[in-house]
């Protein structure tokens, strides 16, 4: 990729644990990139169920539309993802490319095309050379293996500087199950009902309606609560597959006590992946957590938090290690949500800097300045209305973001 690894990257990349009933293969197909893998194939055993959340962009890609149709069936046997070309804004030809890929993958997986899910990420508005993907699929299927998670994570990267992976051991009704996942994303990050690209699989036996009921709120509290640059992708896709190989007893619904631990662990895994996306934000040098309290509703609190996290003035102040809390006040005011100016309070790094709508007299800026020099920044805002709360995560905005995006198509 030629880009230095983000300074916020984890010290070690986790290799996801294999999930029974899931196999991966990758290839360098030359869709756009040269000298690196750019296509990933996942094969799922018969009986695999699926749920997902997808971008609400009004210009969403042909692969997203295909996935939306496939999710109605709730069954999955294969997934094909390419990086480098988003196959978005490509009209009927883009739809035809998705159909070609789905039909070719169905042939090697032994299933119907509507049981194949397709994703693409990369440049918008360029036709996808789908023959470069469909040709290698038979050999890829023959090579697919359970321990290919990390290779798959690398194959779906675009401007990412490190693969995003997570894994957890959980249980359903006392039966041990594994949950593993990968994600990609670095720029064009302000999810709206989904994430950039993220794929999670478990060997738990869960019907698609239960999967969906567990996934939607988990995505809301993770991927829908992050932002890098305020831009929602045409390709955002989050899919959760359940192979059923763990053979746990049937689950009655999302509130069944048998899935309480699974729900908690799924939420934690998605949040882990979402945080990794922010930590790989294009040009990022600081990871920022924004806690909002005292809002009229939880949804209002999140919108206020995202207004702060998306503000170029706030983000550049953080990049410059400047505790300019006046910019935070500005961002709260522009969010369009109820805020009591005369009760507003702000803490940075745990230090109260303003309270009751006024600057704290003679507050010691020394610990705040020291906090702003660190890699992890905490901003807490109470807007003094009711009891709505939310936490969102973002990163700073540096010249590195401009460098990456000014040259992205070259």
N, C-alpha and C positions, 0 to 999 in steps of 0.2 A: 504494500500500500504506500510505502514511502513516507508515512506520517509518524512522528514520534508517538509512543504510547502515552495516553493521558496521564498527567501526574496524579489524577484521582483514581486511577485503576486499582483494583484489588491487588494485594501482594502476590496472590497466587490464583490462577484460574482453576475453578472447580471442574473436575471431570464428572459429568452426570452419571449416576448409576444406571445401568441398563434397566429397561422396563420390559418385562415379558410380553411378547406379542408385537414389539416394535423393532424394525430394522432400518438402517440407514445406508445410503451410498452417496458419494459425491464425485463430481467430475469437473475438469477444466474444459468447458465447452466453447469458450471464446465468445460468449454472448456480447460482452463489451470488454471485459478485462482480459489481459493476456498474462500467462504465467502463473495463474492461481485458479483454484476451484471457484466455480460460480453457479453451479447447479446442484441442488440437493433433492434426493428422492427418499421418502419414508414410506415403508410398507407396513400395513397393520393386519393382524390376523383377523379372520372372520369373526364377527360378533362385536367388533369395535364400535363404540358409540362416540358421538362428537357434539360439542357445543362451541359457540364462538360469539365474539362481539367484533363489529366491523366499523370502519370509519363512517361518519355521517356526512363527509364531504359531498357536496353536490356535483363534484367532478371526479367521483371515485372511479377507479380503474376497472377494466374488464375482468381481471381475476377476482376482485372483490365482489362484483356482481355475480360471478359464477359461484363463489363461496356462499353468498347469501342464499342462492337457490339450493345449494347442496345441504345447507344446515337444516332446511325444512324436512329433509329425510332422516337426519339424525344418525346416519351410518357412514363410516369412513373405512376405506381400504388402502388409500394411497394419498400422498401429499407430494407435490412437485413445486419447488421454489427456485427462482433464478434471481441473481443479483446483477446490477448494472443497467437493466432496462425495466422500467416500471410498467410497460404496456398500458399506459394511461393516456387518454386523449388520442386514441388510435382508431376510433370508430369501429366499423364492421370488421375491418381487417384484424383489429385487436381481439374482437370476440372470436373470430375464426381461429386465431392463434391459440386461445385458451381451449377451444374445443379440440383442436389437433393434439394439444398436450394431454388433455384429459383422456382422449380416446387411446393414445399411445400408452399412457400409464395404465389404463384399464386393461389393455391387452396383456401387459406383463404381470399385473396384479391378479388377473382372473376375476374381474368385477365389472360392474356397470360404470360408464363415465361419470354418472352423477354421484358415485361414491369416491371420486377422486377430487381432492381439493388442490387448488392452484394459487400460488402467490408470486408476485414479482415486485422488485424494488430497484430503484435507480432513476435514470433520466426519463422525464416525462415528454411525450410527444414524438417518440421515435418508434417505428415499427419493430416488433420483436421478431428476430430470425428464429422462429420456433423449430425449424428443422435442425438447428444445432442442439436443441434440447431433446427432441423426440428420437433422433438417431441413436444416441448413446443409451437410451433407457433400458433396452434389453440386457446389455452388459452390466449396467448399474444394478438392475434387479438381481442378477446372478451374484453380484458381489456384496449385496446388502448384508449388514451384520448388526447385532444388538449393541455393540460397543462403539458405534459411530457418532455418538452425540456431539463430541467436541469438533469433529470434522464437519458435521452439519452446521454447527454454529459459525465456523469460519467461512463456510461456503456462502452464507447469506449476508455477509458483511458488505457494506459499501464504504462510507467514510468512517466507519467504526475503527478504533485503534486497538480494540481487544474484543474477543468473543465473550458474549454474555451468557452465563450458564448458572444453573442452580439445581439442587437435588435435595430431597428430604425423605426420610423413612417415616411413614405414618401408619394408620390402621383404619379399618372400617369394620365395625362390630367385633373388634378384638382380633381380626385377621390382619396380619402385616401387609402393607402395600407400599409401593414406591411411587413417588411423584418426581419427575425430572422435567426440566424445561430449558429452552434457549430463547434468546431474543436478539434483535438487531435494532440499532437506532443510535443516532448521534446528532443529526440535525433534522429540521422540519418536524420538531417535536412539540406538539401541544394536543395530545390525543382528545378525540371527541367520540366517546363510546368504545374506544379500543386503544391499541398501541401501534407502534410502527409495524414490526413483524414479531410475533412471539408464538411459540409452539410448545405446548405442555402435554405430557402423556403420563398416564398412570395405569397400573395393572388392576386397579379396583374395578369391580363390576357395578356400574352405575348407569341407569337409563338416561337417555339424552335430556329429558325434561328436568331431572335432578341435576345433571351436570350444568345445564344452563342456569338453573336457579342458584347454584353455588358460584358460578363463574361471573355473572353480571355484577353483583355487589362487590366481589373481590377485585374486579377490574376497575370499578368505580373508585375504590379506596387506594388503588395503586397506580395503574397506568393513566387513569383519568385525573390523577392528582399530581402529575409532573408536567414540567414545561422546560424546554431549552430556549426556544426562540419564538414561541407563540404561534407557530405555523402547523396546521393540521395536514397530514399527508393524504394524498389520493389513494394510498395503498394500505393504510393501517388495518392490520388483521391480527386477531388473537384467537387461537384455536386450542381447545382442550379435548384430548382423546382419551378414552377409557377402554382398555382391551378386554377387561373382564377375566384375565388369567389368574387373578388372585382368588377367584371363586368364593368371595365373601357372600353371606346370605343376602337375599334381596333387600333393598332399601326402600322404605315406604315413601320418603319424600325428603326435601332439603332440611326439614326440622327433625328428622329421625335422629335420636340420640346416637345411633350407630355412626353417623357421619360428622359428629361434632368435632372430633379431633382432626379428621380429614379436612374439614372446612377451615379450621384454624391454620393448619399446615399449608393448605393451598394458598390462603391469603398471604402468609408469610413468604412463600416462594415467589408469588407474583410481585410483592413489594420489593423483594431482593432484586429481581430482574429489572424492575422499574428504576430502582436506585442506581443500578449499574448503567442504565441508559443515560441518566442525568450525569453520572460521573464520567461518561464518555462524551458529554456535550461538546460540540465542535469548538475548539479553542478554550475550553473551560479550565480554570485554575482553582476554583473554589466550589464546593458543594454547599448548597444553602437550604436549610429547613425553615419553613415559615409556619408558625402556629398562630391561628386566628381564633379568638374567643369573643364571647359577648355579642355575637351577631344575631340577627332576627331568626335565622334558620341555619342548619348545617350547610345547606346548598349555598346560602348567601355568604357564609364564612369561606367556603371554598372559592367562590367567585372573587371575593376580596383578596384571598391569598394568591390566586392566580394573577390578579391585577398587579399585585406587588411583584410577583415572580416574573411577570412578563414586561415590567417596566424597564426600558433601556436605561433610564436615568438611575434607577435603583441598581441594576445589574452592573453598570459601569462604575458606580460608586464602590460596589463590592470588589470589583476587579482592582480598583485603586486603593483598596483597604481604607476607604473613607467612610466613617460612621455618620453619614449625612442622613439623619433620620427625617429631615424635612421632605426628602424624596419619598419616604415611606408614607408620610402623611398625605402627600399628593396622590399617591397610588390608591390609597384607601378612598380618597374623595372621588376618584374617577371611576371606581368600580361599579357605580350605579346601584349600590345597596345601601340600606339605612345604616348610618353611623352617627353616633352622638359626638360631635366635635369637642364638646366640653367635658366629656368623660374618657376621651381617647387616651390610651396609654401604650407605650412602646418599651420593650426591653431588648437589648442586643447583648448576646452572650451572657444572659442572666442579669444584666445591669439595667436598672430603670433609667431611661434617658428622658422620657416625658410622661406626665401623669396628669389626669384631670384637665386635659386639653392644653397643658402648658409644659414648657421645658422644666425639668427638675433643677432647682437652683443649686449651683455649685457642685453638680455631680462630677465624680472623678472619672475623667475620660481615659485614664491610663489603662485600666483593664479592658475597656471597650476597644481601644486602639490595638492592644495586644491580641484580642480575640479576632479582630478583623485581619490580622496578619496570618491567621491560621488557614488550614485547608477546609475546615468544616465550620460554617457560620450558622448561628441560630438567631432568628428574629421572631419575637413574640409581640403580637398586637391584640389588644382588647378594644373593641369598638363601642362598648358601653350601651348595648341595646337590650338583648335578651341573653339566651344561653346557647346559641348556635356555635358549634366549634368545627374546625377542620385543620388538617395539616397538609401542606403542599411542599413540593421539593423542586428546586431549580438549581441553576449554576450561574456564574457570573458571565459577563459579555466582554470578551477581549478582542484585540485585533486579529487573533488567530481565527476567529469565526469568519471574518471578512476574507482572509487569505484563502481559507478552504473553499468558501462558496463562490468567490470570484473566479476561481479556476476549476470548478467542479466538472464542467463539460469538456475541458481540454484533454 
